[in-house]
Amino acid sequence: MQLFFDHIAGKTQEYEIIYSPACAIFEPDEFNSALQKGWLITSTWYSPDCEWFNKCKAEGTPIWYQSRTVRLDPSRYVQKKRHRQRLCKDKNLSYEVHSSFDTATMVEIYDRYLKAKGFIDMYGMDHPFTKSDYGDDRMIIVFSYADKPVAFSILDIVNSSAVATQFCWDYADPDLSIGKLSYYVEQQVAQNAGFDYIYLGASYERSAISKCNYAGFEWWNGRTWTSNKASYQKLCENESEITTLEELAAFQAKYFTQKMDT
């Protein structure tokens, strides 16, 4: 492992705020242990013009970042009646699991997903649809409506776990609720495959709160994995209100007075 810190900025005269993002390079045989310590591979960087990151990408060296990560234990998932009803709600809706899929179709769905959600394209031509940064094995769950692909979810396989690296849906029919459906399907697929965990990625602010509603929920607090939903929800709620350095400093001070889940 190679560990790096970018000491970008600090406001230490008036506040005790130091901004130093951590990143790392792991050998392939270290990938599983990296996931277990809250690390994930990033496909993008803070600036597209970072020479070091672009050189690593060109050489096939993935860069890992540290964050508040969420994972699910698929063994805890039980397909309930409402899950079956959602799957059977519309006979035109179906899904299949592939090891690879047509890239052009995935890019088309991705572009429509960005437009529907108002998101910015973070990948450009360097999208992760053709090859996984985590290795050679992946599962692509393709959702179709009337036999036309309308959404997909990518699970990249690392040893006995999977990383949910991308979900896209064209939103042509919002009533299908494929976003919620994908969580149930991913857990069922992971359970059938015998995976230990599904890693869902960095989880911050109110948009991430819904993740704690799924079976087998755990989150990485930087020290350990915990299933404390109340603490997770409170963090997501409170950080969504931060708009100034003063508020961030107050939030940081309060954070360290709370009991750590260690």
N, C-alpha and C positions, 0 to 999 in steps of 0.2 A: 504494500500500500504506500502511496505517496499522498501526503496531506498538504493542502495549500490554504492560505488565508489571504484575502485581498483587503488590506487595511485602507479602505476607501475614504472614510471620513469619521469625524468625531465632534461632538459638542460637549466638551468636558468643563468648560468654564462656568456655564450656567446649569447644564444638565450632565448627568453621568450616562451619556449615550455614545456608544462606540459601534460603528457599522463596519463589520468585518465578515463578509460572507465566507463560508468554508466550502471547499470543494476537494475532490480526491480522485485519484486514479487507482483502480484495483485490478489485480490479475484475475483472469476468468475463474480460477479455483477459489477466489475470495468473494465472488458475487453474492452467493447465498448468505454468507455472514454479514456482508455489507447491508443487504436488505433487512436483516434482523436487527441492525443498529440504526435504522432510520434513513439510510442512504438510498437515493434513486438516481438513475441516469437522466441527464438533461439533453434534449435535442436542440435547444436554443440557448443563447447566452444573453447577457445584459446588453451587449452591443454586437451587432452583426459584423462589425469591423475589428473585433478582437483577434489579433494575429495568432496568439497562442491557442485560443480555442479552435479557430479554423484549421490550424496546423494539426491539432489533435484529431479533429474530425476527419481530415483528409488522410491521416495515417491509420484511421480505424481505431483510435484510442478513445473510448467513451469517458466522459467527465461526469462524475457523480456529485450531487449536492445534498446537503443536510436540511431537513425540514420537519415540520409536524406532519407526519405521515399517518394515514389510516389503513388498516388491513382488516379483512374479514376471515374468519375461520369457517370454511364451507361445511365442515362436519356438523356445525351447529344449525345449519339451515334445514328447515322442514317445509316442504311444499304444502302450504295451507290451501284451503278451499278457494280463497279469494285470488291466490296466485294461479290456480288452475282455471278459474273463471276468466281471469285476465288473458291467459294464453288462448282460451277457447272462445273469447268474446266475438272474434271475427274470423270466420273460417278462411278468409282470404289472406290472413296474416300467418306467416310461418317463419321458421329460422333453421339454418343449417350451419354446421361447424366445418370449417375448411382449414387446411394448413397453409394455403395461399389463396389469393383471389385477384381478380382483374384490377390492376392498379388504376386504369382510367376510370372505371366505375367508382372506385373508392374516392378518387380525387373529385369527381363530379358531386358525390354526396357530401364530401367535406366542404366544397365551395358553397353549396346550398345551405349547409349547416352554419357556416360563418355568416352568411347573409341573413339567415333567419334569426340568429342570436345577436347579431351586431358585433361579432368578435373580429379581431384583427388576425390576419394570417401570420403566424409566428414561424412557419417553416419555409415559405417560398418554394423553391425547387427541391429543397432538401427535406422533403416530408418522410415520415417513418413508415410509409405503407408498404414499401417493397422489401425492406430488410430490418430485422430487429437489432437494436444496439446491445441487447442482452444475450444474444446467441443465435443459434440456427433454428430453434424450435418455437413455434407460436401457434395459437389457435385464433382463427378469425370467425367470429359469430356473425353471420349475415342474415339480417331480417328482410324478408320480402313481403310485398303486398301484391296480390294477384300475380305472383311469380316475377315481380319486378323488384330488384334490390332497392331498399329505401333507407337502410341503416346498417351500421356494422360496429362491432366492438372487438378490439384487438387485445388478446391475452398473450403476453410474451412469457415463455416458460423458463424458469431458473430452478434447476434441480427439482425439488418437489413442491414448488410454489409457482404462482403466476403473478405478473404485473399487468394491471389494466392500463395500457399505455394510450389508448385512444378510443373514444366513442363518438360517432357522428350519425346524424339523422337529418334527412332532407326537410322534415317538418311540412311536407306536402299536405298531410292530414294530422294536425295536432291532437285530435281526439284519440288517436291510436295509443298515446302515452308510452311510446317505445322507450323513452328515457328511464321510466320507473321499471318497465318490464325487463330491461336489459340487466338490471341488478339481480333480479330473480333468476334469469336465465344463466347469467355468469356464475352464480353460486351453484346452480344445478349442474352445469357443465364441469365446474371445478370439483364438485363433490364426486361426480361420476369418474373423473380422472384421478381421484385420490390425492388432490393437492392439499398441502398443509394450510396455505393461506393465499388470499388474493390481495395484493397491495394496490391501493386505490390512488396513491399519489398525495402530493402536498394538499393540506386541508386547512383553509383559513377563511374567516369572515362568515357571514350568514349563509352564503350559498353552499357552504360545506356542512351545515348542521344536519341535513337530511341523512348523511352517511351513518350517523349513530343510530338510526332507526332499523338498520339491517342486522340480521342474526350474526353472531360471532364478531361484533364490532370491537376493535381495539385501536388505540391511538398512541403514537410515540411522542413522549413529552421531552425527549432529549436525553433521558436517563433510563427509562424503562417503558415497556408497553403496559398500558392500563385500560380498563374498561369503564372508567369513571365517566359516565355520560354527562353528569351535571357539570363537572369541571370543564369538559370539552365544549359543551354548549355555551357556558359562561364566557370562555375565552373567545369563541367565535363571535358572540354577540358584542362583547366589549370592544374588541379590536376593530369592529366595523364602525365604531363611533369615533375612532382616532382620526383627527384631521390636522393636528399641530404637533410640533416637537414637545411642547409643554404637556399635552395630553399623553403623548408617548412616554415621556419621562415619568409621569404620575402612574401610568399603567405598569411600567417596568418596576417601579418601587413597590407597588401593591402586589405584583406577581411574586416577588421574592419573600413577601411576608406570609404567603399562603403555604399550607402544608404540601410538600412534594409527594407525589405518588411513587415512592421508591421502595 
